């Protein structure tokens, strides 16, 4: 057997430079690539068609700067990274997640205010309601995990609304609710306070958005059922639980100050209303990318501390966030084709090569992708084995024994490895879906990076290579293949001499 744990080939790519442009596109820069130098690594063999984490890099610096400037990423990053509650260790993850949710509420308002009679408001409303529900579910899981962990339990900034008399000072948004009998024959009151800055309570008062807001509030009530506190966005809060200090954490007023104004719309794209959709969609996308990167940092720290149970829980959350990114980007399919293509040309969005594709202009997405790929390097440490420098199948055999053993003390390792492979599948699903969405929205020539124009361009980095490359975890893949063969032999009972010999060989490995 050949050891499948080898380091990826390194390649040095010349920096792609260009002049700063107010648009979202620049001319494709010519790149040169040195000869690959193969070195040992964990979990990949050198393949000339393989997109390694060393080859994956953002588009030209001018394209990335134009992207950041257009979507106001630097200003958003200041809100994402602000630390207002030093004792709350989940703030770096939950804050940008809540801000993405708040931007979604603004998106609902924009869609229902769209003056164009041909806009598909019904489907937009359904998609945004579904997106809000998906985000609420992930936020609820993050809050639950924070309270389940003794190290972070009780550190979230909440306000306890229960009182003996059930009376609190009201400043315009608090509403008194009754709490039911506590089991001792005593009924007491609690006060449910609603956020002052969030748009969701305001959407509940507008006839066009009342149904969406109401359903979202009930989704919050349901999703936060297992958490000791709730978000305080107007949900019923039937249990009178404490409210998260939503306005202090999310800072809705600062967040909404970064929206596209009417003056911006006239100046940038001649009142093209699809600019609202493009701008808002990518602000939601980038907020979740930032939250996912922070989640990856926590995964890495927990694996280092060998807290495999917590790390596996975080990995499954990261799997959910990759799927959420697909749902967010698919919103672009609802834009009007003519208006969007006009906007595309107004903003000069054009990919001459696939390495200049729109998604590669997001530095955050590239870093998230590379960090997700890098989880493969954690496999040897999780299995407590070292890579065999002579090419022996140490990691594969250790994985087979782990899967076959069913030892209680190893269950968290199995869960973690499964979650890491799920992240790989979701990552590749995102890039496949992205390419299909671009083809639908802009045409297949754009999705293919104008391949007919690629004469001397660098084609080593492309979207199609990301989702079509071999597995990041070949040893785990081989372990499951051989384990399947073992059970095949076991159930057949070695019907022939060669089969019996193979079964004995496999039994020596897994037992």
N, C-alpha and C positions, 0 to 999 in steps of 0.2 A: 504493500500500500504506500501511497505517497502522502506525506503530511500536507494538509490543506491550509495550514496556518502560516502564511508567508506575508511579508509586508508588501504593500502596493508599490508599483514602480513609480519612481519620482520623475517628474518632468518639469522643466523650467520654461516658463512662458514669458516672453518679453512683455513689458508693461504696455498696455494699450492706452495711448495718450490721445488727446484731442482738445480742441478749444471749447471753452464753456459756452453753452447754448441755452437760451431761455426756453427752447422747445424740449420735447421729450426724446429726440432722436439726434444722433450725429452720424456722420459718415463712418462706415466701418473702417476700423484701424487694421493695418496689416500686422500679423503676429508671426513670430518665428519661434520654433520649438527645438530644443536641444534633444539629442539622442537620449532615450529613456535609460535610466540606471536602475536595474532591478536589485532590490535589497530584501532580506527576510522581513516578514511581517506576520501579523495574526489575521487569519481568515481571508486571504485572497491570494490567488496566483496571478502572475503577470500575464496579461492578455492584451494584445495590441488594440483590441476593440473595446477594452474596459475603460469606463470613466472612473478614474480613481479620485479620491478626495483631494489629491494634490493638483489634478488637472482642473477640477471644478473651481471656477473663479467668476467674479462679477464681470459685467460688461465694462466698456471703457469708463474711465473715471468721469469724463464729461457727461456720459449718458446717466451714470448713477447720480451725479450731482443734480442734473436736470430733474430726474425722477424724485429725488428727495425734496428739491425746492418746490416742485409742482404740488406734491401731496403734503407739504409742510411737515416732513418727517422729523427734522431737528426740533421743532417746537413740540411736537407730540412726544418725542423721546424725553424731553425734560419733564413732562407730566408723568410718563410711564415710570421713570427712574427716580422720581422724588420720594424721599423717605420721611414721612411725617410721623410714623409710629415705630420707633427703634426696637421696641420689644416684640413687635408683631412680625415674625419671621416669614409669614406667608404674604406679606404686603407686595414684594416684587412680582409675584405671580397673579394674585387676585386683583390688584389695582388695574393693570392694563386689560385684564379680562372684563372687569366692570366697565371700563371706559369704552371698550369695543361694544358692549351691550348698550351703553348710553348713546353711542353714535348710531346704532341700529334704530333706536327710538326716533332720532332725528331723521333718519332715512325714511321711516314710515310717514312722517310729516311731509317730507319733500315729495314722495310719491303721490300722496293724496292731494297735494297742492299743484300737481302737474297740470298746466292749462291745455296741453295738447289733447285733442279729442281722440286721436288714434293710439295713444299710449295704453298699454295693457295693464291698467291699474288693478284689475281683479287678480291676475297672476302675481304681480308685484306684491300685492298685499298678502297673499297666501305664502309666498316664498319668504317674505320678511318676518311674518309671524312664526313660520317654522324655524327660521334662523334664530330668532330671539329665544324660542323655546330650547333649541339645541345649546345655545350659549348659557342659558340659565341652568340647564342640567349639569354642564361642566363646572360652572361656578359653584353650584351646590355641592358637587363632589369634592372640589378643592376645599370648601369650607368644612365639610364633614371630616376629611382627612386631617385638617388642621386641628380639629377638636378631638380626634381619636388619638393623636400623637401627644403623649404626656409632655413632651418638650415645648409644644406650641399651644397646648390647651389653655383656654381662658385668656389668650393674649390679643384676640381680635378686639378692635375698638367698638364697643356696643354701648347702648344706653338702655337701662332697665326701666321699663315703662309701668311696671306694676306698683301700685300704692295701696295703702289700707283703705283710703277713701275713694280711690278711683278718680281723683281730680288732679289735673296738671294744668299749668298755665298754657293757654293756647294762643298761638300767634298766626293763625290763619290756615294751618294745614293739619292740626291734630284732630283726631276723631275718637270719641270715647266708645269702647266696646265692653260688653259684659263678659266676664269669665264664668264658666259654669261651676257648679258645686264641686268643691275640692275633695269630696269623699267623707268629710267630717261634718257634713250638714251646714257648712259655712259657704256662702257665696261671696266672692269679692270681685272687685273691678280691676280692669287694666286699660291702659290707653294706648291705642295704636297711632304712632306718629308717622306721617308720610313725608318723604323727601321734599324739600323746598325747591331744589334746583333741577331735579330730574324732569325730563319731558314726559315720562310715562303717565304720571297723574294728570297732566294737562291734556294728553291725548284722550284720556278717559272722559273728558268733559266736552270733546268735539264730536259732533254727530257722525262725521265721516270715519273717525278712528275709534269710536267708543267700543265697538265689538272687538277689534284687535287688542286694544289696551286691556279690556276686561279679561279676555282669554289669556293674555300674557300674565296678568296679575294672578289668575288662578294657577297658571303653570308655575309661577314662583312659589305660591303657597304649597303646591304639591311637591316640587323639587326640594324645597327646604324642610320637608317634613321631618327628616332624621337629624337635622342640625339644631343645636340649642338656641340659635338666634335666626332672625330672618333679615331680608334686605331693606324693608321699610320703604317700598315703592308703591304703596297703596294696596298691597295684597291683603286679604281679609285678616290674617294673623289671628285665627280663631283660638289659638292656645295662649295668646297674650305673651309671646316670647319677646325677649329683648331685640332691639333693632340695631343693625349695623349702622355705624355713623357714615352713611352712604355719601352725603354731601362733602364730608371732610376727606373721605378716601378717594372718591371719584372726581371731585371738583368739576361738576357739570358746567358751571359758568365759564371756567377757564377752557374747558374742552370745546364748548360750542363757539367760543371766540375764534377757533381755528377753522370754522366752516367757510365754504365758498360764499361770497357775497354777490349781490346783483351787479355791483361795479366790476368785480372780478370776472363775472360771466360775460359782461359786455366787452371788457378789455381783452380777455384771453381767447374767446371763441365766438364772439358775435352772438351772444344770447342762445347758444346751443344748450338746450336743457339736459342733454345726455352727459354734459360735463358734471352735473350734480351726481349722477349715478356712478360715473367712473371715479370721481374724487372720493365720494363717501365709501364706496366699496373697498377701495384700496386703503383708506384709513382704518376700516374695520379689520381688513386682512393684516395690515402691518401691526396693529395692536395685538392680535393673536399670535403673530410671529414672535413678537417680543416676549409675550407671556410664555410661549413654548420654549424659547431659548433659556429663560430663567428656570423653567421646569427641568430642562436638560441638565443645567448646572446642579440642581438638587439631586437628580438621578445619579450623577457622577459622584457627588459627595456621599450619598447613601451607599453606593457600591463600594467606595473606598472604606467606609465604616462597616462593611459587610452587613448592612441592614437590608437584606434581600427582600424581605416582605414589603417594606415601605418602597423600595426601589421598583419592585414589580408593579405596585399600585400606581406609582408615578408613570411608569412606562405605558400602562394601559390608558392613563389619562393623555399621554402624548399621542398615542394611537388615535384617540378621539379628536385631538386638536388637528392632526393632519387631515382627518376626514372632514372636520369643520372647515378647513381651508378650501377644500373642494367645493363645499356647499356655498361658501362665500364667493369664490371666483365664478361659479356658475351663474351668479346673478347677472353677469355681463350678457348672458344669452337673451335676456329680456329686453335689452335696449333696442330701439328702433334701428333697423339696418341702415337706412339712408342717413339719419341724423348721426349715428355713431361713426359711419365711414367719413362723413363730412368732418366730424370732430377729429377723427384720426389724422386726416390731412391738415386740419387747422393746427394740430399739435405736432405734426411731422413725426407721427409714430410709425416707424418703418424698420424692419429687421432685414439687413442685407445678408447676414449670415445667422444661423441658429444661435451662435454664441452672443449675438446682439439681441436675442429674444427679450421681450418685455420683462419676463420674470427674472432674467439675469441682471436686470438693473436694480433689483432690490437686494442690497447688501445683507439685510436681515434674513431674507429667504435663503440666500447662499450659505450663510453661516449656520442657519438651522439645518439645512440639508447636510452640510459637512459634519456637523456635530452628531446628527442622527446616524450617519454612516459610520462615524467613529465608534459607535457602541460595539461594533464588531471586535474592537481591540480589547474589550472587557471580558470576552469569553474565557480565555485561559485563567484569569484571576478568579472568576466565578466558579470554575471547575477545579480550582486549586491545582492546576498542572502547568508545566512550562512547555513552550513550543520545542519540539525535538529538532535540534539543528541539523540532524542527519535525515530529516524527512519522514520520521516514523509517525504512525497514526495515534499519538498519545491523546490528543484532544478528542478525536473521534471516538476512541474507545472509552474515554472517561465519560463522554456524553451518553454513550450507549448504556454504560453501567448506571449512570444517574437515572435515565429514563426507565430502565428495567427494575431498579432497586425498590422503588416505592417506599423509601425510608421517610419517616415523618420529618426528620431533621433536614431532609433535602428538598422538601416540597416547595419551599420558597425559591430555590434555585431553578427548579423546573418552571415555575410560574414566571420568573424573570426572563428566562431564555425564550419562552413562548411569546412573552410580551415584546421582547426585542425583535423577534422575527415578524410580529404583527406590525411593528413600526415600519420595518422595511417594506412590507406589502402596502401600507397606507401611503408611504412616501412615493413609491413608484406609481400608485394609483393617482396621486395628485398630479404628477407630471404628465401621465397619460391623459388624464381628464383635461389638464391645462391645454395640451396640444390640440385635443379635439375641440375645445371651446374656442380657441383662437381660429381654428379652421372654419367653424360655424360663423363666428363674428366677423372675421376679416378675409376669409378665403384660404384655401389650402396652400397657395403660394406663400402667403405670409407665415403660415404655420410651419412650412418646410424651410423657412429661412431663405427664400428665393434661391433655391439650389441651382437654378439655371444660371444665376449670376456668380456662383461660387467657382471661380477659376483658380485663384491662388489663396483663397481664404482658409482659415483654420477650422476644420470640421471635427476636431477631436472632442470639442465640447458641444453637445447637442442634447436637446430634450429627449429625443428618441433613444439615445444611448443610455440615459439615466434609467428609464423604465424597462429597457430591454436587456440590460447587462445581467450577468450571472448573479446568483445570490451572494449577499454579503457574508453569509454564515455557511460556507461550504462544509465545514466539519459537522455542524448540527444537521445539515441536510443529508450528509453521508451516513451519519449515525442513525437517522430515522429510516433511511433506505435499507441499511443492513439489519436494523431491528425488525423491519417489516419482512425481510427475507428470513430472519430467524423464526418468526412466528409462522411463516409459510412452511418452513421445514418442520417445525414442531407439530403443526396440525396434520401435515402429510405423513409424519413419522418416518421420513427418509425412505421413500419408496424404492430408490435405487442406490447402488453403491456410491456413486459420486454425490448424490444428494445427501446420503448419510454422512459422508466425510465433510461436506460443507456444513452440515448441521453441527457436527462435533466442533468444527473450527469456530463457528459463531457462538456456540455455547461456552467455549473457553473464554471468549471476550466478554460476554454479558453476565456471566455468573461468577 
